Amino acid sequence: MDATIALFLVQDGILNGAIYALLAVALVLVFAVTRVILIPQGEFVAYGALTLAALEAGIVPGTVWLLAGLAPVAAALEFWRQRHGLDARRSGRIVLVDLVLPGALLSLAVALAPTKPAFPVAVLLTLALVAPLGPLLYRVAFQPLADAPVLVLLIVAVGVHLALTGLGLVFFGAEGMRTSPLSASMFSLGDLVVTGQSLAVVATSGALLLALWLFFDRTLIGKALRASAVNRIGARLVGIPTAMSGRLAFLMAAGIGAFSGILIGPVTTIYYDTGFLVGLKGFVAAIVGGLVSYPITVAAALVVGLVEAFASFGASAFKEVIVFMIILPVLLWRSLRGAPVEDED
Amino acid sequence: MSQRLLVLLFAAATLAFPFVPGVPEFWITLADYIGLFSLVALGLVVLTGVGGMTSFGQAAFVGFGAYTTAVMTLNWGVSPWLTLPVALAITALAALLIGAVTVRLSGHYLPLGTIAWGISIYYVFGNTPWLGAHDGLSGIPPLSIGTFALYDARAFYLVLWFVLAAALLATANLLNSRLGRGIRALRRGARAAEAFGIDTARAKLIVFVYAALLAALSGWLYAHFQRAVNPSAFGLNAGIEYLLMAVVGGAGSIPGALLGAAIVTILKDVLQDILPGLLGAAGNFETIVFGILLVVLLQTARDGLWPLVARLLPAPPPLPVPVAAPLPRRTLPPPGTPLVAVEAARKAFGGLTAVNDVSFTVHAGEIVGLIGPNGAGKSTTFNLITGMLRLTAGEVRFDGERIDGLPSQAIAARGIARTFQHVKLVPEMSVLENVALGAHLRGRAGMLRALLRLDRAEETQLLAEAARQLERVGLAEHMHRPAGALALGPLRLAEIARALCLDPTLLLLDEPAAGLRHREKQALADLLRRLRGEGLGIVLVEHDMDFVMGLTDRLVVLDFGVKIAEGAPAAVRNDPAVVEAYLGGVA
């Protein structure tokens, strides 16, 4: 391996690492607020990339049908949950948020798709279609179990992952797709060719991570989210609606996932089931950070990206094995620091 | 109709099924798959439902069994029957290595760990040339008995269901044994199990390897049934499907494994027939339904479907009270012999010193009361003596020998038994079984004897001992009820019975009278006096001062981790420092 290849691998590693960092931060956020280990995080990535690819091809993306299917279920559950104390205002709100809004999105997508909308429009539409899936899934699958043990929530998350992967095949087919790059420019630094795409990925993910930090550190909603992460009951007592926090966390996770898909779509061919592996690599990073620490998580994500890049050069067949084996010593270390014997509650 | 008859009827129906005229060949094949998957699901029942370790990686162990026999029969022409021990041995070794890391993972880290190695092993299978890489291996010979090759799904069926029946029986035996009680306590009573001499880390590893071996057995059969193997059957999705079977059936019960495997296998087949037509394309659409099923099931019936079926079955007959010759007892030291000596014991949690240079000694044949306001460090002192917490400084000696630093099991083996302030009994186990856990160290039967049911004589002795101790604390009538059905007072008495099952020299009781009614308190005091008469040393943490004053020979008073007084009850009662600690200073 010479310096040029090494530099190329570093570039590749940082590019992927930036994506893993975004996903890992979303995983930490969701776990902290809801105690859900969000196995389906990767599906949002695949859905994001493939929705954009469909829009670019002038096809109505299957995502709209998932939206159309989930929204009424969520609305029905909401009516049931609020059945005592339902008035015209509340009913109207449910109808507006859960039926009218998704309906409008659906109509917009169906109307715009065949016109092959301009790239920025397609990106915005993709985010608007995928991000709401997060809170909808939270309300349908997880919220009824909000007080269940972490293990039960984990198995539910695996169930959601299974269903989303299966639906992904129905919506997008078995073919892999690539989307247009954010930037097609290229320039060289010595021997190294730097693509505008990789700069764009690193810059946008960096900006997004910064924005997230500002959000948690400076805004009231961000602080409320952190509060419900630390103590659900305490947060509820001081008037923070924890169900709302859960929805918000899932909205952000799905949005970040879809955005990551848009970033990664031009450099990797995305299949309906690609997201799972991508998401799991975000997991490796999130677990290194103990599902708590944002800075350690981001650093670990970059390490995962670099290890993966070098492993794919040195032992490409065993790339995945190497990446996932990183996690075991970390898990062990995390466990040994905890209590030696514990009882399930 | 008795339960035994039902089981026999079910077995007869299963045996007769392939010979019923008109049963399509395809149904038999499906039943073969149900049997194969049941084996893996059965492992998950023990591992996840009973042992509390959720694994998404069982399919990898199925792969170990399948690939071992595939490689050996194809490359070296070894008879399939001879590859079975090798397949099991290789899997056991792999499971020991993987398990050594996995069972030490706590909480949600454990299932995440199984996902990590589950995926990794799949990629190793798929990228290893001599395992046929992603294409796998084909042309594996069928099993044969003499010269009769089991090509036919009907012939294979008999072998398979015979193996499965043996596995079901062995697993039931295992869970109903001395070791099985330890395994059943892993999920919700691990700390108590440790306190009665069960090495929980070892028990977890045993369960892990056992589940892996059942999976490997299934893989070995699978390879000779399919006569081809490829990695996709051993990946993470397959692992998730196995877990789905356990969850659907009811991960806590042995019949649940069969029920879950049957439902998922039949459903998958039906869905694979219907869905592609409905959706107008080919693909694994059943995963959509499975995913939704998993979510809905956990929302509505978290214990799976077997409990719903079990409700329709006749109730089991009332169990007899076990009777057997008493177990040998240890000889107690003569009254007045020093038993445990706590010397300048200190425990600091960060900046808080919960126990601060406390010293006291307990002798055989006396009752010592350890009292003090809330947060004085009484329970912490118990935890230091029993090895549940490590000392920051100081010593604990028992019979002259240092025991601080020893694991809980070793301390229990020396005859120190305890009860817990927050009752630690396994709610789904019967009171009798919970109490018998206390006699763990007085039995010897291990895994093999349990599986083959060769432990019955000893088992009866242990259960009879438990019954005797329950009688002593006045709970005989409740012995066959699940512990979860008892009120707090009886639960505390059951904990005392469990402690007595250890045949202790020293008894540590943490608030034994809390939640007891007046009469029950009197009975408890009588019992403790009798035990003192037998020569036991007893330490009592208790807030009921009437109870303490009337019963104890000596009091040790703690306040904020410091010993503020020690002596006869009457003297301590008038000690100004004690009065101040309990009632506050007079301004």
HADDOCK unambig.tbl for C-alpha pairs under 7 A between the chains (distance, minus, plus):
assign (segid A and resid 141 and name CA) (segid B and resid 295 and name CA) 6.38 0.50 0.50
assign (segid A and resid 144 and name CA) (segid B and resid 299 and name CA) 6.95 0.50 0.50
assign (segid A and resid 145 and name CA) (segid B and resid 299 and name CA) 6.50 0.50 0.50
assign (segid A and resid 150 and name CA) (segid B and resid 108 and name CA) 6.77 0.50 0.50
assign (segid A and resid 151 and name CA) (segid B and resid 108 and name CA) 6.09 0.50 0.50
assign (segid A and resid 156 and name CA) (segid B and resid 294 and name CA) 6.54 0.50 0.50
assign (segid A and resid 156 and name CA) (segid B and resid 295 and name CA) 5.08 0.50 0.50
assign (segid A and resid 159 and name CA) (segid B and resid 291 and name CA) 3.96 0.50 0.50
assign (segid A and resid 159 and name CA) (segid B and resid 292 and name CA) 6.30 0.50 0.50
assign (segid A and resid 159 and name CA) (segid B and resid 294 and name CA) 5.38 0.50 0.50
assign (segid A and resid 159 and name CA) (segid B and resid 295 and name CA) 5.75 0.50 0.50
assign (segid A and resid 160 and name CA) (segid B and resid 291 and name CA) 5.62 0.50 0.50
assign (segid A and resid 160 and name CA) (segid B and resid 292 and name CA) 6.81 0.50 0.50
assign (segid A and resid 162 and name CA) (segid B and resid 287 and name CA) 5.76 0.50 0.50
assign (segid A and resid 162 and name CA) (segid B and resid 288 and name CA) 6.24 0.50 0.50
assign (segid A and resid 162 and name CA) (segid B and resid 291 and name CA) 4.82 0.50 0.50
assign (segid A and resid 163 and name CA) (segid B and resid 287 and name CA) 5.88 0.50 0.50
assign (segid A and resid 163 and name CA) (segid B and resid 288 and name CA) 3.88 0.50 0.50
assign (segid A and resid 163 and name CA) (segid B and resid 289 and name CA) 6.74 0.50 0.50
assign (segid A and resid 163 and name CA) (segid B and resid 291 and name CA) 4.42 0.50 0.50
assign (segid A and resid 163 and name CA) (segid B and resid 292 and name CA) 6.11 0.50 0.50
assign (segid A and resid 164 and name CA) (segid B and resid 288 and name CA) 6.94 0.50 0.50
assign (segid A and resid 166 and name CA) (segid B and resid 284 and name CA) 6.57 0.50 0.50
assign (segid A and resid 166 and name CA) (segid B and resid 285 and name CA) 5.55 0.50 0.50
assign (segid A and resid 166 and name CA) (segid B and resid 287 and name CA) 5.47 0.50 0.50
assign (segid A and resid 166 and name CA) (segid B and resid 288 and name CA) 4.90 0.50 0.50
assign (segid A and resid 167 and name CA) (segid B and resid 288 and name CA) 6.28 0.50 0.50
assign (segid A and resid 317 and name CA) (segid B and resid 127 and name CA) 6.02 0.50 0.50
assign (segid A and resid 320 and name CA) (segid B and resid 120 and name CA) 6.72 0.50 0.50
assign (segid A and resid 321 and name CA) (segid B and resid 120 and name CA) 4.45 0.50 0.50
assign (segid A and resid 321 and name CA) (segid B and resid 123 and name CA) 6.40 0.50 0.50
assign (segid A and resid 324 and name CA) (segid B and resid 116 and name CA) 5.36 0.50 0.50
assign (segid A and resid 324 and name CA) (segid B and resid 120 and name CA) 6.39 0.50 0.50
assign (segid A and resid 325 and name CA) (segid B and resid 116 and name CA) 6.76 0.50 0.50
assign (segid A and resid 325 and name CA) (segid B and resid 117 and name CA) 6.99 0.50 0.50
assign (segid A and resid 328 and name CA) (segid B and resid 113 and name CA) 6.25 0.50 0.50
assign (segid A and resid 331 and name CA) (segid B and resid 105 and name CA) 6.56 0.50 0.50
assign (segid A and resid 331 and name CA) (segid B and resid 109 and name CA) 6.15 0.50 0.50
assign (segid A and resid 331 and name CA) (segid B and resid 113 and name CA) 6.95 0.50 0.50
assign (segid A and resid 332 and name CA) (segid B and resid 101 and name CA) 6.69 0.50 0.50
assign (segid A and resid 332 and name CA) (segid B and resid 104 and name CA) 6.86 0.50 0.50
assign (segid A and resid 332 and name CA) (segid B and resid 105 and name CA) 5.77 0.50 0.50
assign (segid A and resid 335 and name CA) (segid B and resid 104 and name CA) 6.83 0.50 0.50
assign (segid A and resid 335 and name CA) (segid B and resid 105 and name CA) 5.07 0.50 0.50
assign (segid A and resid 335 and name CA) (segid B and resid 106 and name CA) 5.26 0.50 0.50
assign (segid A and resid 341 and name CA) (segid B and resid 190 and name CA) 6.51 0.50 0.50
assign (segid A and resid 341 and name CA) (segid B and resid 191 and name CA) 6.22 0.50 0.50
assign (segid A and resid 342 and name CA) (segid B and resid 190 and name CA) 6.53 0.50 0.50
assign (segid A and resid 342 and name CA) (segid B and resid 191 and name CA) 6.77 0.50 0.50
assign (segid A and resid 343 and name CA) (segid B and resid 187 and name CA) 6.06 0.50 0.50
assign (segid A and resid 343 and name CA) (segid B and resid 188 and name CA) 4.90 0.50 0.50
assign (segid A and resid 343 and name CA) (segid B and resid 189 and name CA) 5.97 0.50 0.50
assign (segid A and resid 343 and name CA) (segid B and resid 190 and name CA) 5.90 0.50 0.50
assign (segid A and resid 344 and name CA) (segid B and resid 187 and name CA) 5.93 0.50 0.50
assign (segid A and resid 344 and name CA) (segid B and resid 188 and name CA) 5.32 0.50 0.50
